[in-house]
Amino acid sequence: MDDRERPTYVVGDVHGHREELATALRAAGLLDDDDRWAGGESRVWFLGDFVDRGPDGIGVINLVMDLVDQAADAGGSVDTLLGNHEILMLGMYAFGDTAVPSDFGVRSFARSWLLNGGRPDDIKGLTDRHLEWLSTRPVIAHAEDHLLMHSDTTEYLEWGDDEKSINDAVREILADDDLTEWWEIWRRMTTRYAFRGPDGPEVADLMLQRLGGTRIVHGHSVIADQMGVAPEEITKPLLYAGGKVLGVDGGVFVGGPMLVVSLPYDEDE
Ligand SMILES: [Mn+2]
C-alpha cells in the first residue's frame, strides 16, 4: 500500500495507563480482544511518555513493543518518539541520585523522578531489551506532512537543523554517560507552550520551515490545562495556532481521555 493511503494514527501520553491504552486502541480498530495488532497496514506513532504517573509503565512498553513486531508482520508499522518521561526514567536508572553539575542547587534524576510521578515498579521492571529499544528511539519524526514531536517546544532545534541530525545528537548522548548532557535532554524536553499565544503561529512556522511539514503534532501538554477546563470535558485533540499545531495529550492521568487520533485530523469530524 502506498504510504499516502495507509491509515495513520498518533497516540498521546499514556503514563502507565495500560488498560486505557488497550481500550482506546481497540476502539480505533488497531487492537483485537487478545491485545494483538488488528491494524493491518495502518501506521501508528506514539508520541512518548509511556511511564510515570500511572500504575503500569512497563506493561505499556511491553504492549507497544509487541505491537511493533506484530504490525511489521502485517505490513503496518508502530513507532514511538521519546518523551521527557522516558528520559527521566532512563536517567534515573543510569544516574540515580548523582548530583547534576550545575549552579542551581542539588539536582539529580532521582529527585526529579520522585517529583514527577516516578514509579519504583517501572525501574524494577526494566530489562536490557527495554533499555536498548528506548534509548535508540527518535525524538522527532515525520508522518507525511505532519511534524511529530513529544513536547511543544522549539528546544529540539538546539540539537540540529533537521530531523536526522536532531535524532542522531540525542541518540549519541543516550549512548554515553555524560550526566550534564542527559540532564539537558530532560530539561529541554520538559519545556512547553511554545506555540501558544499571539506568536504561536509564527513560532510553529519557524519549526515547520526548519524541519519540514505543514502541521506540528505533539503530546506533553494536557489539553484541559491549555483550555482551562476539566480533563473530563475533553473529547478530542486541540487544533490551535491557526491550525498549524495539533495537541493530542488528553491527560489520561488526570481523568481525561486516552486519545488515538487519525491523521490528517479534520476538525469537523
Ligand atoms: Mn511529557
Residues whose N, C-alpha, C, O or C-beta is under 5 A from the ligand:
A	BS01	MN	D49 G83 N84 H85 H220
